């Protein structure tokens, strides 16, 4: 089942269950996907939709942290709920060992040995890890191995 079909099915289920909070999150994801499609005048495939959902998840994480720092537990709780709903649509996260293995393979494949070649490694890893790993953390691991 594609991500679009999955979002549509879950939206209908939320409507039937009268779960307004969940419905709002799903509709916001659908709106973000539709906006990208309209802006770029293309039909998004699953990889592109995954990138949109990953971006939405990252935005929620940032907002959640800001609300926690500002001592706004009510808003932080809402962001945490939305992160939970979005994560239901994301693929299984990679383990630390899987991430390290993929990084090592990418470094061997590109022949990267210095920080100047980090972009090549990231370019190779991003499609494989999109939505399954925090790319900021992956970047830190690559820097540690190249540094």
C-alpha positions as CSV (number, residue, x, y, z in Angstrom):
1,X,0.0,0.0,0.0
2,X,1.4,3.4,-1.0
3,X,1.8,6.2,1.6
4,X,-1.0,8.1,-0.1
5,X,-3.4,5.2,0.1
6,X,-2.3,4.6,3.7
7,X,-3.0,8.3,4.7
8,X,-6.4,8.2,2.9
9,X,-7.4,5.0,4.7
10,X,-6.3,6.3,8.1
11,X,-8.1,9.6,7.5
12,X,-11.3,7.7,6.8
13,X,-10.8,5.6,10.0
14,X,-10.2,8.7,12.1
15,X,-13.3,10.3,10.7
16,X,-15.4,7.2,11.5
17,X,-14.0,7.1,15.0
18,X,-14.5,10.8,15.4
19,X,-10.9,11.2,16.5
20,X,-10.5,14.9,15.7
21,X,-6.9,15.2,16.9
22,X,-5.6,12.3,14.8
23,X,-7.7,13.5,11.8
24,X,-6.1,16.9,12.0
25,X,-2.5,15.4,11.9
26,X,-3.3,13.2,9.0
27,X,-5.0,16.0,7.1
28,X,-1.9,18.2,7.7
29,X,0.3,15.5,6.3
30,X,-1.9,15.2,3.2
31,X,-1.9,18.9,2.8
32,X,1.9,19.0,3.0
33,X,2.1,16.3,0.3
34,X,-0.4,18.1,-1.9
35,X,1.4,21.4,-1.5
36,X,4.7,19.9,-2.7
37,X,2.9,18.3,-5.7
38,X,1.3,21.6,-6.6
39,X,4.5,23.6,-6.2
40,X,6.5,21.2,-8.3
41,X,3.7,20.2,-10.6
42,X,4.4,16.5,-10.2
43,X,2.9,13.4,-8.7
44,X,5.0,12.4,-5.7
45,X,6.2,8.8,-5.3
46,X,6.5,7.0,-2.0
47,X,10.2,8.2,-1.5
48,X,9.2,11.8,-2.0
49,X,6.2,11.4,0.3
50,X,8.4,9.9,2.9
51,X,10.7,12.9,2.7
52,X,7.7,15.2,3.2
53,X,6.6,13.2,6.3
54,X,10.2,13.1,7.6
55,X,10.3,16.9,7.3
56,X,7.0,17.2,9.1
57,X,8.3,15.0,11.9
58,X,11.4,17.0,12.2
59,X,9.4,20.2,12.5
60,X,7.3,18.7,15.3
61,X,10.4,17.6,17.2
62,X,11.8,21.1,16.9
63,X,8.5,22.7,18.1
64,X,8.2,20.1,20.9
65,X,11.7,21.1,22.2
66,X,10.9,24.8,22.0
67,X,7.7,24.3,24.0
68,X,9.5,22.2,26.6
69,X,12.2,24.9,26.9
70,X,9.5,27.6,27.2
71,X,7.7,25.6,30.0
72,X,4.6,25.1,27.9
73,X,3.6,21.5,28.7
74,X,0.2,21.8,27.1
75,X,1.7,22.7,23.7
76,X,4.6,20.2,24.1
77,X,2.1,17.4,24.7
78,X,0.2,18.3,21.5
79,X,3.4,18.2,19.5
80,X,4.4,14.9,21.1
81,X,1.0,13.4,20.2
82,X,1.4,14.6,16.6
83,X,5.0,13.1,16.4
84,X,3.5,9.8,17.5
85,X,0.9,9.8,14.8
86,X,3.4,10.7,12.1
87,X,5.8,8.0,13.3
88,X,3.1,5.4,12.7
89,X,3.5,6.1,9.0
90,X,7.3,6.0,9.0
91,X,9.3,2.9,8.2
92,X,11.0,1.0,11.0
93,X,14.0,2.9,12.3
94,X,17.5,1.5,11.6
95,X,19.5,0.2,14.5
96,X,22.9,1.7,15.5
97,X,24.7,-1.4,14.0
98,X,22.7,-1.1,10.7
99,X,23.6,2.6,10.5
100,X,27.3,2.0,11.1
101,X,27.3,-0.8,8.5
102,X,25.6,1.4,5.9
103,X,28.1,4.3,6.6
104,X,31.1,1.9,6.3
105,X,29.7,0.5,3.0
106,X,29.1,4.0,1.6
107,X,32.6,5.2,2.6
108,X,34.1,2.1,0.9
109,X,32.0,2.6,-2.2
110,X,32.9,6.3,-2.5
111,X,36.5,5.9,-1.4
112,X,36.0,8.7,1.1
113,X,38.9,9.4,3.4
114,X,38.6,13.1,4.2
115,X,36.0,15.6,5.3
116,X,36.0,17.1,1.7
117,X,34.3,13.8,0.6
118,X,31.6,13.8,3.2
119,X,29.0,15.1,0.7
120,X,29.5,12.0,-1.5
121,X,28.9,9.7,1.5
122,X,25.8,11.7,2.6
123,X,24.5,11.7,-0.9
124,X,24.7,8.0,-1.1
125,X,23.2,7.4,2.3
126,X,20.3,9.8,2.3
127,X,18.0,7.8,0.0
128,X,18.7,4.6,1.9
129,X,18.1,6.1,5.3
130,X,15.4,8.7,4.6
131,X,12.8,8.5,7.4
132,X,14.6,5.6,9.1
133,X,17.5,7.5,10.8
134,X,18.2,11.0,12.1
135,X,20.4,12.4,9.3
136,X,22.0,14.9,11.8
137,X,23.2,12.0,13.9
138,X,24.3,10.1,10.8
139,X,26.3,13.2,9.8
140,X,28.0,13.3,13.2
141,X,29.0,9.6,12.9
142,X,30.5,10.2,9.4
143,X,32.5,13.2,10.7
144,X,33.8,11.0,13.5
145,X,34.9,8.3,11.1
146,X,36.4,10.8,8.6
147,X,37.9,13.1,11.2
